[in-house]
Amino acid sequence: MKIKFLKTIFLLALSSSVLTSCVGDDDYVIPTVYRYAFNEGFETSTTGSGSNEVAIALEGWVNYNATGTRLWHARTFDSNIYAEFSSFYSAAGTNDATWLITPALDLTATTGEVLSFTTKTRFTNGYPLTVFVSTNYDGTTAGIATATWTPIAFTAPTANDVFVNSGNIDLSSYENSNVRIAFKYTGSKAGVTTTLQLDNVKITKN
């Protein structure tokens, strides 16, 4: 009886060893969980199609064209919604300086803030996007011209039709401030008409 008992224990131990040996180290890796101070993917925006453009109108955002009438608008492709602008559809003889500005973001209670977003170009004939951060913008269209806007360096697409991540942009020097991030498209019907798509605007925090 004792021999049978010991044999059973041995077989159980051997089976357990075989099963666990099939598990690689990667199976125990815990995925990174990000905490967000801000996260906007434009998924709640109403989208247009063709010549029907529906302007981005999210709460707290500012959508303004300083030199024309067309605005950043929402589009969808492959079940993904994003913001888009192209001067190709603007009237002849017009210029575009079109701003899409986030709500005020309070970074005073967080640390280690990192900004990221994704962009895609189509029909490129020049790069139209500049990204800025401001600590003194008052949220009005008139205030865009008087606020201090600091350019942000980011990774831009080098080929068409592929969303490219901006890279991790350190905002920790602004963590005692209320900030706004601005995305500015500059183009014209007779000049740069590149289609620019913007998505996944995020700020992670510690």
Rosetta blueprint (number, residue, H / E / L):
1 M L
2 K H
3 I H
4 K H
5 F H
6 L H
7 K H
8 T H
9 I H
10 F H
11 L H
12 L H
13 A H
14 L H
15 S H
16 S H
17 S H
18 V H
19 L H
20 T H
21 S H
22 C L
23 V L
24 G L
25 D H
26 D H
27 D H
28 Y H
29 V L
30 I L
31 P L
32 T L
33 V L
34 Y L
35 R E
36 Y E
37 A E
38 F E
39 N E
40 E E
41 G L
42 F L
43 E L
44 T L
45 S L
46 T L
47 T L
48 G L
49 S E
50 G L
51 S L
52 N E
53 E L
54 V L
55 A E
56 I L
57 A L
58 L L
59 E L
60 G L
61 W L
62 V E
63 N E
64 Y E
65 N E
66 A L
67 T L
68 G L
69 T L
70 R L
71 L L
72 W L
73 H E
74 A E
75 R E
76 T E
77 F E
78 D L
79 S L
80 N E
81 I E
82 Y E
83 A E
84 E E
85 F E
86 S L
87 S H
88 F H
89 Y H
90 S L
91 A L
92 A L
93 G L
94 T L
95 N E
96 D E
97 A E
98 T E
99 W E
100 L E
101 I E
102 T L
103 P L
104 A L
105 L E
106 D E
107 L L
108 T L
109 A L
110 T L
111 T L
112 G L
113 E L
114 V E
115 L E
116 S E
117 F E
118 T E
119 T E
120 K E
121 T E
122 R E
123 F L
124 T L
125 N L
126 G L
127 Y L
128 P L
129 L E
130 T E
131 V E
132 F E
133 V E
134 S E
135 T L
136 N L
137 Y L
138 D L
139 G L
140 T L
141 T L
142 A H
143 G H
144 I H
145 A L
146 T L
147 A L
148 T L
149 W L
150 T E
151 P E
152 I L
153 A L
154 F L
155 T L
156 A L
157 P L
158 T L
159 A L
160 N L
161 D L
162 V L
163 F L
164 V E
165 N E
166 S L
167 G L
168 N L
169 I E
170 D E
171 L L
172 S H
173 S H
174 Y H
175 E L
176 N L
177 S L
178 N E
179 V E
180 R E
181 I E
182 A E
183 F E
184 K E
185 Y E
186 T E
187 G E
188 S E
189 K L
190 A L
191 G L
192 V L
193 T L
194 T L
195 T E
196 L E
197 Q E
198 L E
199 D E
200 N E
201 V E
202 K E
203 I E
204 T E
205 K E
206 N L
